[in-house]
Amino acid sequence: MEKLQHWPAFQVFPVRKSRSITAVITIIRCSKPRNRSACSKWSPMEKVAQAAFISSAIAITQEVARESGVGCLRHHIFLCRGPRCCSKEQGETVWKYLKERLKALGLAGRGKPVYRTKVDCLRICQNGPNVLVYPEGVWYHQVDEQKMERILQNHCIQGKPIKNEAFAINPLPIHH
Ligand code: FES
């Protein structure tokens, strides 16, 4: 059983008690690496078990996403932490500030409007730390803690991108 603990979907399976014991046993058997090739020809019951396993995995992923605010988001902030556009220390300082301020302002998390992602390169590689905010596609450079605060207050809270502090604006077209 210890080997299964890194399979996140397995951890919630016990809550789905309506599934048959056979299905549970099949999942355990097929989750073991050495048995996976033997499970290439699955019986109908095994296919049911597989579907249950996949549906549990999707449910977990959806819950994790909701916990991070997915479904309610209005802005997604990408921050490059260097090392080519800025030092790792500069990038880390701004990233830490962003995380703390999003939490303090109540902007991130379940039901909240802002999502943050740190990246290793936005392919600008100068005058960093560089920050990209979607959906408006506003590219900010030389972002320090003060500038990040202005981005949060003006762009994310008031919905007004700071155009005179951006080096490029490129909203992505939406096709329906
Ligand atoms: S390293 Fe920051 S944009 Fe490339």
Backbone and ligand atoms as CSV (ligand in chain L), in Angstrom:
chain,resi,resn,atom,element,x,y,z
A,1,MET,N,N,0.816,-1.219,0.000
A,1,MET,CA,C,0.000,0.000,0.000
A,1,MET,C,C,0.843,1.260,0.000
A,2,GLU,N,N,2.051,1.175,0.589
A,2,GLU,CA,C,2.869,2.373,0.651
A,2,GLU,C,C,3.191,2.912,-0.723
A,3,LYS,N,N,3.407,2.000,-1.666
A,3,LYS,CA,C,3.750,2.430,-3.018
A,3,LYS,C,C,2.635,3.224,-3.654
A,4,LEU,N,N,1.406,3.048,-3.170
A,4,LEU,CA,C,0.268,3.726,-3.784
A,4,LEU,C,C,0.078,5.140,-3.264
A,5,GLN,N,N,0.792,5.503,-2.214
A,5,GLN,CA,C,0.489,6.778,-1.591
A,5,GLN,C,C,0.825,7.974,-2.462
A,6,HIS,N,N,1.674,7.780,-3.503
A,6,HIS,CA,C,1.957,8.897,-4.386
A,6,HIS,C,C,0.918,8.984,-5.499
A,7,TRP,N,N,-0.060,8.123,-5.486
A,7,TRP,CA,C,-1.173,8.226,-6.449
A,7,TRP,C,C,-2.282,9.022,-5.780
A,8,PRO,N,N,-2.376,10.332,-6.045
A,8,PRO,CA,C,-3.322,11.149,-5.306
A,8,PRO,C,C,-4.761,10.670,-5.474
A,9,ALA,N,N,-5.108,10.198,-6.660
A,9,ALA,CA,C,-6.501,9.823,-6.879
A,9,ALA,C,C,-6.901,8.666,-5.982
A,10,PHE,N,N,-5.936,7.827,-5.674
A,10,PHE,CA,C,-6.264,6.669,-4.867
A,10,PHE,C,C,-6.715,7.080,-3.469
A,11,GLN,N,N,-6.143,8.204,-2.992
A,11,GLN,CA,C,-6.390,8.578,-1.607
A,11,GLN,C,C,-7.849,8.917,-1.330
A,12,VAL,N,N,-8.604,9.339,-2.346
A,12,VAL,CA,C,-9.997,9.685,-2.075
A,12,VAL,C,C,-10.933,8.569,-2.459
A,13,PHE,N,N,-10.388,7.530,-3.045
A,13,PHE,CA,C,-11.290,6.498,-3.527
A,13,PHE,C,C,-12.166,5.918,-2.434
A,14,PRO,N,N,-11.649,5.753,-1.201
A,14,PRO,CA,C,-12.494,5.162,-0.167
A,14,PRO,C,C,-13.806,5.920,0.063
A,15,VAL,N,N,-13.879,7.215,-0.282
A,15,VAL,CA,C,-15.133,7.939,-0.055
A,15,VAL,C,C,-16.209,7.502,-1.039
A,16,ARG,N,N,-15.788,6.856,-2.135
A,16,ARG,CA,C,-16.767,6.420,-3.126
A,16,ARG,C,C,-17.168,4.984,-2.808
A,17,LYS,N,N,-17.865,4.835,-1.722
A,17,LYS,CA,C,-18.147,3.492,-1.237
A,17,LYS,C,C,-19.160,2.753,-2.112
A,18,SER,N,N,-19.824,3.470,-3.009
A,18,SER,CA,C,-20.819,2.808,-3.841
A,18,SER,C,C,-20.153,1.875,-4.851
A,19,ARG,N,N,-18.868,2.074,-5.113
A,19,ARG,CA,C,-18.170,1.196,-6.045
A,19,ARG,C,C,-17.952,-0.174,-5.415
A,20,SER,N,N,-17.853,-1.173,-6.257
A,20,SER,CA,C,-17.739,-2.526,-5.714
A,20,SER,C,C,-16.347,-2.802,-5.194
A,21,ILE,N,N,-16.275,-3.778,-4.282
A,21,ILE,CA,C,-14.984,-4.201,-3.726
A,21,ILE,C,C,-14.082,-4.693,-4.849
A,22,THR,N,N,-14.682,-5.368,-5.815
A,22,THR,CA,C,-13.881,-5.879,-6.930
A,22,THR,C,C,-13.173,-4.737,-7.647
A,23,ALA,N,N,-13.887,-3.650,-7.824
A,23,ALA,CA,C,-13.290,-2.508,-8.512
A,23,ALA,C,C,-12.112,-1.967,-7.726
A,24,VAL,N,N,-12.277,-1.901,-6.416
A,24,VAL,CA,C,-11.183,-1.391,-5.573
A,24,VAL,C,C,-9.972,-2.298,-5.677
A,25,ILE,N,N,-10.226,-3.602,-5.610
A,25,ILE,CA,C,-9.112,-4.547,-5.701
A,25,ILE,C,C,-8.421,-4.422,-7.056
A,26,THR,N,N,-9.213,-4.226,-8.098
A,26,THR,CA,C,-8.632,-4.084,-9.433
A,26,THR,C,C,-7.741,-2.856,-9.510
A,27,ILE,N,N,-8.200,-1.777,-8.919
A,27,ILE,CA,C,-7.387,-0.554,-8.937
A,27,ILE,C,C,-6.075,-0.782,-8.206
A,28,ILE,N,N,-6.155,-1.429,-7.053
A,28,ILE,CA,C,-4.924,-1.685,-6.299
A,28,ILE,C,C,-3.978,-2.526,-7.146
A,29,ARG,N,N,-4.527,-3.567,-7.763
A,29,ARG,CA,C,-3.681,-4.470,-8.545
A,29,ARG,C,C,-3.066,-3.730,-9.736
A,30,CYS,N,N,-3.866,-2.927,-10.415
A,30,CYS,CA,C,-3.382,-2.270,-11.626
A,30,CYS,C,C,-2.522,-1.043,-11.320
A,31,SER,N,N,-2.560,-0.566,-10.083
A,31,SER,CA,C,-1.741,0.588,-9.720
A,31,SER,C,C,-0.301,0.201,-9.494
A,32,LYS,N,N,-0.063,-1.076,-9.230
A,32,LYS,CA,C,1.314,-1.510,-9.012
A,32,LYS,C,C,2.041,-1.557,-10.350
A,33,PRO,N,N,3.200,-0.873,-10.438
A,33,PRO,CA,C,3.904,-0.772,-11.717
A,33,PRO,C,C,4.090,-2.102,-12.424
A,34,ARG,N,N,4.439,-3.164,-11.672
A,34,ARG,CA,C,4.754,-4.422,-12.345
A,34,ARG,C,C,3.498,-5.053,-12.964
A,35,ASN,N,N,2.337,-4.602,-12.526
A,35,ASN,CA,C,1.111,-5.210,-13.036
A,35,ASN,C,C,0.492,-4.434,-14.189
A,36,ARG,N,N,1.010,-3.250,-14.488
A,36,ARG,CA,C,0.304,-2.418,-15.447
A,36,ARG,C,C,0.231,-3.046,-16.834
A,37,SER,N,N,1.324,-3.692,-17.284
A,37,SER,CA,C,1.277,-4.290,-18.610
A,37,SER,C,C,0.263,-5.423,-18.646
A,38,ALA,N,N,0.121,-6.138,-17.527
A,38,ALA,CA,C,-0.848,-7.240,-17.466
A,38,ALA,C,C,-2.270,-6.714,-17.530
A,39,CYS,N,N,-2.465,-5.413,-17.280
A,39,CYS,CA,C,-3.803,-4.836,-17.271
A,39,CYS,C,C,-4.164,-4.233,-18.623
A,40,SER,N,N,-3.359,-4.503,-19.651
A,40,SER,CA,C,-3.672,-3.917,-20.957
A,40,SER,C,C,-4.950,-4.514,-21.538
A,41,LYS,N,N,-5.250,-5.761,-21.178
A,41,LYS,CA,C,-6.500,-6.363,-21.646
A,41,LYS,C,C,-7.453,-6.445,-20.459
A,42,TRP,N,N,-8.179,-5.389,-20.243
A,42,TRP,CA,C,-9.032,-5.324,-19.058
A,42,TRP,C,C,-10.413,-5.908,-19.356
A,43,SER,N,N,-10.964,-6.543,-18.354
A,43,SER,CA,C,-12.326,-7.054,-18.442
A,43,SER,C,C,-13.294,-5.879,-18.289
A,44,PRO,N,N,-14.585,-6.093,-18.559
A,44,PRO,CA,C,-15.557,-5.008,-18.360
A,44,PRO,C,C,-15.513,-4.437,-16.948
A,45,MET,N,N,-15.390,-5.316,-15.936
A,45,MET,CA,C,-15.333,-4.811,-14.557
A,45,MET,C,C,-14.091,-3.969,-14.330
A,46,GLU,N,N,-12.984,-4.421,-14.921
A,46,GLU,CA,C,-11.750,-3.644,-14.777
A,46,GLU,C,C,-11.872,-2.302,-15.475
A,47,LYS,N,N,-12.584,-2.283,-16.594
A,47,LYS,CA,C,-12.788,-1.002,-17.287
A,47,LYS,C,C,-13.646,-0.063,-16.440
A,48,VAL,N,N,-14.622,-0.629,-15.752
A,48,VAL,CA,C,-15.435,0.185,-14.834
A,48,VAL,C,C,-14.544,0.758,-13.740
A,49,ALA,N,N,-13.649,-0.100,-13.231
A,49,ALA,CA,C,-12.731,0.353,-12.182
A,49,ALA,C,C,-11.817,1.453,-12.700
A,50,GLN,N,N,-11.353,1.263,-13.927
A,50,GLN,CA,C,-10.470,2.277,-14.525
A,50,GLN,C,C,-11.214,3.612,-14.643
A,51,ALA,N,N,-12.478,3.537,-15.110
A,51,ALA,CA,C,-13.265,4.762,-15.273
A,51,ALA,C,C,-13.481,5.444,-13.924
A,52,ALA,N,N,-13.725,4.633,-12.888
A,52,ALA,CA,C,-13.930,5.195,-11.547
A,52,ALA,C,C,-12.667,5.870,-11.057
A,53,PHE,N,N,-11.537,5.223,-11.349
A,53,PHE,CA,C,-10.247,5.777,-10.930
A,53,PHE,C,C,-10.003,7.118,-11.615
A,54,ILE,N,N,-10.249,7.150,-12.927
A,54,ILE,CA,C,-10.026,8.388,-13.681
A,54,ILE,C,C,-10.980,9.472,-13.200
A,55,SER,N,N,-12.242,9.077,-12.956
A,55,SER,CA,C,-13.191,10.091,-12.525
A,55,SER,C,C,-12.825,10.632,-11.148
A,56,SER,N,N,-12.259,9.790,-10.277
A,56,SER,CA,C,-11.791,10.274,-8.971
A,56,SER,C,C,-10.628,11.240,-9.148
A,57,ALA,N,N,-9.721,10.917,-10.082
A,57,ALA,CA,C,-8.563,11.785,-10.325
A,57,ALA,C,C,-9.011,13.148,-10.833
A,58,ILE,N,N,-9.992,13.146,-11.730
A,58,ILE,CA,C,-10.496,14.417,-12.261
A,58,ILE,C,C,-11.147,15.235,-11.154
A,59,ALA,N,N,-11.920,14.549,-10.290
A,59,ALA,CA,C,-12.597,15.255,-9.195
A,59,ALA,C,C,-11.586,15.908,-8.265
A,60,ILE,N,N,-10.483,15.210,-7.997
A,60,ILE,CA,C,-9.446,15.794,-7.122
A,60,ILE,C,C,-8.818,17.004,-7.788
A,61,THR,N,N,-8.500,16.856,-9.068
A,61,THR,CA,C,-7.877,17.975,-9.780
A,61,THR,C,C,-8.804,19.190,-9.788
A,62,GLN,N,N,-10.092,18.941,-10.002
A,62,GLN,CA,C,-11.042,20.052,-10.018
A,62,GLN,C,C,-11.115,20.721,-8.652
A,63,GLU,N,N,-11.042,19.943,-7.602
A,63,GLU,CA,C,-11.111,20.513,-6.259
A,63,GLU,C,C,-9.859,21.334,-5.956
A,64,VAL,N,N,-8.706,20.808,-6.355
A,64,VAL,CA,C,-7.453,21.555,-6.152
A,64,VAL,C,C,-7.516,22.877,-6.919
A,65,ALA,N,N,-8.038,22.829,-8.144
A,65,ALA,CA,C,-8.140,24.044,-8.957
A,65,ALA,C,C,-9.074,25.056,-8.292
A,66,ARG,N,N,-10.226,24.574,-7.810
A,66,ARG,CA,C,-11.168,25.486,-7.132
A,66,ARG,C,C,-10.514,26.115,-5.913
A,67,GLU,N,N,-9.715,25.317,-5.195
A,67,GLU,CA,C,-9.032,25.819,-3.999
A,67,GLU,C,C,-8.104,26.981,-4.348
A,68,SER,N,N,-7.592,26.986,-5.579
A,68,SER,CA,C,-6.689,28.055,-6.019
A,68,SER,C,C,-7.433,29.194,-6.705
A,69,GLY,N,N,-8.750,29.115,-6.748
A,69,GLY,CA,C,-9.526,30.212,-7.330
A,69,GLY,C,C,-9.975,29.976,-8.753
A,70,VAL,N,N,-9.551,28.871,-9.351
A,70,VAL,CA,C,-9.919,28.614,-10.756
A,70,VAL,C,C,-11.432,28.504,-10.849
A,71,GLY,N,N,-11.993,29.258,-11.789
A,71,GLY,CA,C,-13.446,29.337,-11.922
A,71,GLY,C,C,-13.935,30.740,-11.600
A,72,CYS,N,N,-13.145,31.490,-10.823
A,72,CYS,CA,C,-13.531,32.851,-10.429
A,72,CYS,C,C,-12.480,33.875,-10.856
A,73,LEU,N,N,-11.475,33.445,-11.600
A,73,LEU,CA,C,-10.319,34.320,-11.850
A,73,LEU,C,C,-10.620,35.453,-12.818
A,74,ARG,N,N,-10.004,36.604,-12.518
A,74,ARG,CA,C,-10.086,37.748,-13.436
A,74,ARG,C,C,-8.702,38.147,-13.950
A,75,HIS,N,N,-7.669,37.831,-13.178
A,75,HIS,CA,C,-6.308,38.161,-13.619
A,75,HIS,C,C,-5.350,37.018,-13.312
A,76,HIS,N,N,-4.386,36.841,-14.220
A,76,HIS,CA,C,-3.331,35.849,-14.001
A,76,HIS,C,C,-1.999,36.585,-14.136
A,77,ILE,N,N,-1.215,36.553,-13.073
A,77,ILE,CA,C,0.075,37.256,-13.042
A,77,ILE,C,C,1.200,36.239,-13.218
A,78,PHE,N,N,2.034,36.469,-14.228
A,78,PHE,CA,C,3.236,35.654,-14.423
A,78,PHE,C,C,4.441,36.516,-14.036
A,79,LEU,N,N,5.268,35.987,-13.178
A,79,LEU,CA,C,6.460,36.726,-12.758
A,79,LEU,C,C,7.703,35.918,-13.093
A,80,CYS,N,N,8.621,36.542,-13.833
A,80,CYS,CA,C,9.904,35.892,-14.104
A,80,CYS,C,C,10.880,36.239,-12.987
A,81,ARG,N,N,11.431,35.220,-12.391
A,81,ARG,CA,C,12.367,35.409,-11.267
A,81,ARG,C,C,13.826,35.370,-11.720
A,82,GLY,N,N,14.082,35.557,-13.007
A,82,GLY,CA,C,15.465,35.526,-13.484
A,82,GLY,C,C,15.918,34.107,-13.782
A,83,PRO,N,N,17.193,33.874,-14.040
A,83,PRO,CA,C,18.306,34.726,-13.612
A,83,PRO,C,C,18.852,35.671,-14.692
A,84,ARG,N,N,18.348,35.662,-15.934
A,84,ARG,CA,C,18.978,36.493,-16.959
A,84,ARG,C,C,18.454,37.929,-16.953
A,85,CYS,N,N,17.156,38.129,-16.639
A,85,CYS,CA,C,16.627,39.493,-16.640
A,85,CYS,C,C,16.874,40.200,-15.308
A,86,CYS,N,N,17.155,39.419,-14.274
A,86,CYS,CA,C,17.434,39.999,-12.960
A,86,CYS,C,C,18.133,38.927,-12.137
A,87,SER,N,N,18.624,39.319,-10.985
A,87,SER,CA,C,19.254,38.305,-10.123
A,87,SER,C,C,18.161,37.445,-9.484
A,88,LYS,N,N,18.533,36.242,-9.130
A,88,LYS,CA,C,17.585,35.348,-8.467
A,88,LYS,C,C,17.053,35.984,-7.182
A,89,GLU,N,N,17.928,36.750,-6.513
A,89,GLU,CA,C,17.520,37.380,-5.251
A,89,GLU,C,C,16.432,38.419,-5.502
A,90,GLN,N,N,16.640,39.253,-6.582
A,90,GLN,CA,C,15.615,40.254,-6.921
A,90,GLN,C,C,14.290,39.571,-7.245
A,91,GLY,N,N,14.364,38.560,-8.081
A,91,GLY,CA,C,13.155,37.864,-8.499
A,91,GLY,C,C,12.438,37.239,-7.315
A,92,GLU,N,N,13.208,36.645,-6.430
A,92,GLU,CA,C,12.616,35.975,-5.266
A,92,GLU,C,C,11.969,36.984,-4.328
A,93,THR,N,N,12.602,38.152,-4.200
A,93,THR,CA,C,12.043,39.200,-3.328
A,93,THR,C,C,10.671,39.645,-3.828
A,94,VAL,N,N,10.576,39.867,-5.133
A,94,VAL,CA,C,9.296,40.326,-5.700
A,94,VAL,C,C,8.256,39.212,-5.628
A,95,TRP,N,N,8.679,37.976,-5.889
A,95,TRP,CA,C,7.747,36.836,-5.812
A,95,TRP,C,C,7.182,36.698,-4.397
A,96,LYS,N,N,8.075,36.806,-3.408
A,96,LYS,CA,C,7.648,36.686,-2.016
A,96,LYS,C,C,6.675,37.811,-1.673
A,97,TYR,N,N,6.984,39.017,-2.154
A,97,TYR,CA,C,6.104,40.161,-1.892
A,97,TYR,C,C,4.734,39.927,-2.529
A,98,LEU,N,N,4.746,39.451,-3.772
A,98,LEU,CA,C,3.477,39.189,-4.470
A,98,LEU,C,C,2.628,38.189,-3.693
A,99,LYS,N,N,3.240,37.114,-3.265
A,99,LYS,CA,C,2.498,36.086,-2.521
A,99,LYS,C,C,1.884,36.665,-1.248
A,100,GLU,N,N,2.696,37.416,-0.508
A,100,GLU,CA,C,2.218,37.967,0.766
A,100,GLU,C,C,1.096,38.977,0.548
A,101,ARG,N,N,1.254,39.822,-0.465
A,101,ARG,CA,C,0.245,40.866,-0.700
A,101,ARG,C,C,-1.064,40.279,-1.226
A,102,LEU,N,N,-0.975,39.272,-2.078
A,102,LEU,CA,C,-2.217,38.644,-2.569
A,102,LEU,C,C,-2.991,38.063,-1.399
A,103,LYS,N,N,-2.255,37.471,-0.469
A,103,LYS,CA,C,-2.907,36.895,0.698
A,103,LYS,C,C,-3.496,37.997,1.584
A,104,ALA,N,N,-2.691,39.025,1.843
A,104,ALA,CA,C,-3.146,40.105,2.731
A,104,ALA,C,C,-4.340,40.859,2.151
A,105,LEU,N,N,-4.352,41.017,0.838
A,105,LEU,CA,C,-5.446,41.747,0.187
A,105,LEU,C,C,-6.658,40.857,-0.091
A,106,GLY,N,N,-6.528,39.583,0.211
A,106,GLY,CA,C,-7.644,38.662,-0.027
A,106,GLY,C,C,-7.941,38.478,-1.503
A,107,LEU,N,N,-6.894,38.494,-2.319
A,107,LEU,CA,C,-7.102,38.405,-3.771
A,107,LEU,C,C,-6.883,36.997,-4.316
A,108,ALA,N,N,-6.285,36.107,-3.526
A,108,ALA,CA,C,-5.953,34.778,-4.055
A,108,ALA,C,C,-6.569,33.687,-3.192
A,109,GLY,N,N,-6.921,32.602,-3.840
A,109,GLY,CA,C,-7.498,31.464,-3.123
A,109,GLY,C,C,-8.902,31.174,-3.621
A,110,ARG,N,N,-9.581,30.297,-2.935
A,110,ARG,CA,C,-10.918,29.871,-3.364
A,110,ARG,C,C,-11.873,31.066,-3.506
A,111,GLY,N,N,-12.472,31.178,-4.663
A,111,GLY,CA,C,-13.440,32.244,-4.905
A,111,GLY,C,C,-12.819,33.607,-5.144
A,112,LYS,N,N,-11.492,33.671,-5.229
A,112,LYS,CA,C,-10.801,34.965,-5.374
A,112,LYS,C,C,-10.362,35.178,-6.827
A,113,PRO,N,N,-10.033,36.462,-7.157
A,113,PRO,CA,C,-9.883,36.767,-8.584
A,113,PRO,C,C,-8.488,36.725,-9.196
A,114,VAL,N,N,-7.449,36.504,-8.396
A,114,VAL,CA,C,-6.092,36.617,-8.967
A,114,VAL,C,C,-5.327,35.307,-8.793
A,115,TYR,N,N,-4.656,34.911,-9.857
A,115,TYR,CA,C,-3.836,33.694,-9.854
A,115,TYR,C,C,-2.396,34.104,-10.129
A,116,ARG,N,N,-1.463,33.483,-9.455
A,116,ARG,CA,C,-0.056,33.853,-9.659
A,116,ARG,C,C,0.735,32.651,-10.122
A,117,THR,N,N,1.702,32.905,-10.995
A,117,THR,CA,C,2.591,31.837,-11.467
A,117,THR,C,C,3.997,32.394,-11.589
A,118,LYS,N,N,4.977,31.697,-11.010
A,118,LYS,CA,C,6.374,32.098,-11.196
A,118,LYS,C,C,6.922,31.316,-12.376
A,119,VAL,N,N,7.727,31.989,-13.175
A,119,VAL,CA,C,8.325,31.331,-14.329
A,119,VAL,C,C,9.826,31.603,-14.322
A,120,ASP,N,N,10.558,30.794,-15.071
A,120,ASP,CA,C,12.011,30.970,-15.127
A,120,ASP,C,C,12.442,31.869,-16.277
A,121,CYS,N,N,11.542,32.134,-17.218
A,121,CYS,CA,C,11.899,33.040,-18.320
A,121,CYS,C,C,10.652,33.387,-19.111
A,122,LEU,N,N,10.491,34.686,-19.406
A,122,LEU,CA,C,9.429,35.152,-20.305
A,122,LEU,C,C,10.014,35.529,-21.662
A,123,ARG,N,N,11.270,35.197,-21.874
A,123,ARG,CA,C,12.007,35.393,-23.123
A,123,ARG,C,C,12.208,36.866,-23.462
A,124,ILE,N,N,12.261,37.698,-22.456
A,124,ILE,CA,C,12.643,39.106,-22.640
A,124,ILE,C,C,14.090,39.270,-22.182
A,125,CYS,N,N,14.391,38.706,-21.044
A,125,CYS,CA,C,15.769,38.542,-20.557
A,125,CYS,C,C,16.556,39.840,-20.400
A,126,GLN,N,N,15.882,40.903,-20.094
A,126,GLN,CA,C,16.552,42.135,-19.703
A,126,GLN,C,C,15.585,42.983,-18.901
A,127,ASN,N,N,16.162,43.902,-18.148
A,127,ASN,CA,C,15.365,44.853,-17.373
A,127,ASN,C,C,14.283,44.206,-16.507
A,128,GLY,N,N,14.603,43.059,-15.929
A,128,GLY,CA,C,13.636,42.404,-15.063
A,128,GLY,C,C,13.703,42.918,-13.639
A,129,PRO,N,N,12.989,42.302,-12.740
A,129,PRO,CA,C,12.058,41.201,-12.979
A,129,PRO,C,C,10.911,41.614,-13.905
A,130,ASN,N,N,10.568,40.726,-14.827
A,130,ASN,CA,C,9.480,40.997,-15.765
A,130,ASN,C,C,8.192,40.343,-15.289
A,131,VAL,N,N,7.100,41.069,-15.524
A,131,VAL,CA,C,5.784,40.591,-15.090
A,131,VAL,C,C,4.810,40.720,-16.250
A,132,LEU,N,N,4.002,39.704,-16.439
A,132,LEU,CA,C,2.982,39.701,-17.493
A,132,LEU,C,C,1.632,39.457,-16.844
A,133,VAL,N,N,0.668,40.331,-17.142
A,133,VAL,CA,C,-0.661,40.183,-16.543
A,133,VAL,C,C,-1.698,39.973,-17.632
A,134,TYR,N,N,-2.391,38.838,-17.541
A,134,TYR,CA,C,-3.504,38.532,-18.443
A,134,TYR,C,C,-4.804,38.718,-17.691
A,135,PRO,N,N,-5.943,39.037,-18.349
A,135,PRO,CA,C,-6.163,38.854,-19.782
A,135,PRO,C,C,-5.746,40.042,-20.641
A,136,GLU,N,N,-5.356,41.172,-20.021
A,136,GLU,CA,C,-5.057,42.352,-20.828
A,136,GLU,C,C,-3.731,42.203,-21.573
A,137,GLY,N,N,-2.880,41.270,-21.141
A,137,GLY,CA,C,-1.598,41.077,-21.802
A,137,GLY,C,C,-0.662,42.257,-21.606
A,138,VAL,N,N,-0.562,42.735,-20.382
A,138,VAL,CA,C,0.297,43.888,-20.093
A,138,VAL,C,C,1.635,43.390,-19.557
A,139,TRP,N,N,2.696,43.846,-20.211
A,139,TRP,CA,C,4.059,43.439,-19.849
A,139,TRP,C,C,4.721,44.569,-19.059
A,140,TYR,N,N,5.087,44.275,-17.827
A,140,TYR,CA,C,5.782,45.253,-16.983
A,140,TYR,C,C,7.230,44.801,-16.791
A,141,HIS,N,N,8.134,45.755,-16.749
A,141,HIS,CA,C,9.533,45.408,-16.485
A,141,HIS,C,C,10.043,46.171,-15.272
A,142,GLN,N,N,11.251,45.788,-14.849
A,142,GLN,CA,C,11.885,46.391,-13.668
A,142,GLN,C,C,10.898,46.461,-12.496
A,143,VAL,N,N,10.258,45.359,-12.252
A,143,VAL,CA,C,9.241,45.332,-11.190
A,143,VAL,C,C,9.910,45.077,-9.843
A,144,ASP,N,N,9.786,46.071,-8.982
A,144,ASP,CA,C,10.229,45.883,-7.601
A,144,ASP,C,C,8.979,45.816,-6.719
A,145,GLU,N,N,9.164,45.836,-5.412
A,145,GLU,CA,C,8.005,45.699,-4.526
A,145,GLU,C,C,7.016,46.858,-4.693
A,146,GLN,N,N,7.537,48.069,-4.883
A,146,GLN,CA,C,6.648,49.231,-5.038
A,146,GLN,C,C,5.835,49.119,-6.329
A,147,LYS,N,N,6.501,48.714,-7.398
A,147,LYS,CA,C,5.790,48.606,-8.673
A,147,LYS,C,C,4.780,47.459,-8.626
A,148,MET,N,N,5.145,46.379,-7.957
A,148,MET,CA,C,4.196,45.269,-7.825
A,148,MET,C,C,2.958,45.720,-7.064
A,149,GLU,N,N,3.150,46.548,-6.056
A,149,GLU,CA,C,1.997,47.056,-5.302
A,149,GLU,C,C,1.098,47.897,-6.210
A,150,ARG,N,N,1.721,48.723,-7.066
A,150,ARG,CA,C,0.915,49.543,-7.990
A,150,ARG,C,C,0.153,48.649,-8.973
A,151,ILE,N,N,0.808,47.590,-9.417
A,151,ILE,CA,C,0.135,46.659,-10.341
A,151,ILE,C,C,-1.077,46.030,-9.650
A,152,LEU,N,N,-0.896,45.621,-8.411
A,152,LEU,CA,C,-2.012,44.988,-7.693
A,152,LEU,C,C,-3.150,45.982,-7.480
A,153,GLN,N,N,-2.795,47.182,-7.011
A,153,GLN,CA,C,-3.830,48.171,-6.680
A,153,GLN,C,C,-4.544,48.690,-7.926
A,154,ASN,N,N,-3.780,49.041,-8.934
A,154,ASN,CA,C,-4.371,49.670,-10.124
A,154,ASN,C,C,-4.907,48.642,-11.117
A,155,HIS,N,N,-4.052,47.721,-11.464
A,155,HIS,CA,C,-4.426,46.768,-12.517
A,155,HIS,C,C,-5.405,45.713,-11.995
A,156,CYS,N,N,-5.027,45.061,-10.907
A,156,CYS,CA,C,-5.833,43.910,-10.451
A,156,CYS,C,C,-7.064,44.324,-9.652
A,157,ILE,N,N,-6.963,45.336,-8.837
A,157,ILE,CA,C,-8.118,45.718,-8.006
A,157,ILE,C,C,-9.032,46.694,-8.751
A,158,GLN,N,N,-8.432,47.763,-9.312
A,158,GLN,CA,C,-9.270,48.754,-10.002
A,158,GLN,C,C,-9.527,48.412,-11.464
A,159,GLY,N,N,-8.813,47.421,-11.969
A,159,GLY,CA,C,-9.010,47.044,-13.370
A,159,GLY,C,C,-8.436,48.045,-14.356
A,160,LYS,N,N,-7.441,48.819,-13.896
A,160,LYS,CA,C,-6.833,49.820,-14.780
A,160,LYS,C,C,-5.355,49.510,-14.961
A,161,PRO,N,N,-4.988,48.849,-16.061
A,161,PRO,CA,C,-3.562,48.582,-16.323
A,161,PRO,C,C,-2.758,49.882,-16.311
A,162,ILE,N,N,-1.522,49.820,-15.816
A,162,ILE,CA,C,-0.690,51.028,-15.754
A,162,ILE,C,C,0.093,51.118,-17.058
A,163,LYS,N,N,-0.518,51.732,-18.052
A,163,LYS,CA,C,0.061,51.708,-19.395
A,163,LYS,C,C,1.400,52.414,-19.460
A,164,ASN,N,N,1.552,53.483,-18.673
A,164,ASN,CA,C,2.826,54.211,-18.762
A,164,ASN,C,C,3.960,53.504,-18.020
A,165,GLU,N,N,3.664,52.399,-17.369
A,165,GLU,CA,C,4.717,51.611,-16.721
A,165,GLU,C,C,4.931,50.274,-17.431
A,166,ALA,N,N,4.237,50.094,-18.555
A,166,ALA,CA,C,4.368,48.839,-19.308
A,166,ALA,C,C,5.267,49.050,-20.510
A,167,PHE,N,N,5.968,47.986,-20.918
A,167,PHE,CA,C,6.780,48.116,-22.137
A,167,PHE,C,C,6.081,47.474,-23.334
A,168,ALA,N,N,4.990,46.759,-23.100
A,168,ALA,CA,C,4.215,46.189,-24.210
A,168,ALA,C,C,2.823,45.824,-23.711
A,169,ILE,N,N,1.856,45.905,-24.637
A,169,ILE,CA,C,0.493,45.480,-24.316
A,169,ILE,C,C,0.016,44.607,-25.459
A,170,ASN,N,N,-0.349,43.388,-25.132
A,170,ASN,CA,C,-0.757,42.427,-26.165
A,170,ASN,C,C,-1.852,41.488,-25.628
A,171,PRO,N,N,-3.094,42.013,-25.581
A,171,PRO,CA,C,-4.172,41.098,-25.164
A,171,PRO,C,C,-4.337,39.981,-26.186
A,172,LEU,N,N,-4.657,38.796,-25.715
A,172,LEU,CA,C,-4.817,37.669,-26.637
A,172,LEU,C,C,-6.246,37.662,-27.174
A,173,PRO,N,N,-6.399,37.440,-28.497
A,173,PRO,CA,C,-7.749,37.397,-29.061
A,173,PRO,C,C,-8.498,36.185,-28.547
A,174,ILE,N,N,-9.798,36.378,-28.324
A,174,ILE,CA,C,-10.643,35.267,-27.871
A,174,ILE,C,C,-11.560,34.877,-29.011
A,175,HIS,N,N,-11.545,33.611,-29.385
A,175,HIS,CA,C,-12.412,33.110,-30.457
A,175,HIS,C,C,-13.524,32.279,-29.837
A,176,HIS,N,N,-14.759,32.615,-30.149
A,176,HIS,CA,C,-15.889,31.835,-29.626
A,176,HIS,C,C,-16.472,30.982,-30.741
L,1,FES,S1,S,15.143,35.355,-17.548
L,1,FES,FE1,FE,13.499,36.721,-17.112
L,1,FES,S2,S,12.638,37.046,-19.072
L,1,FES,FE2,FE,14.231,35.627,-19.485
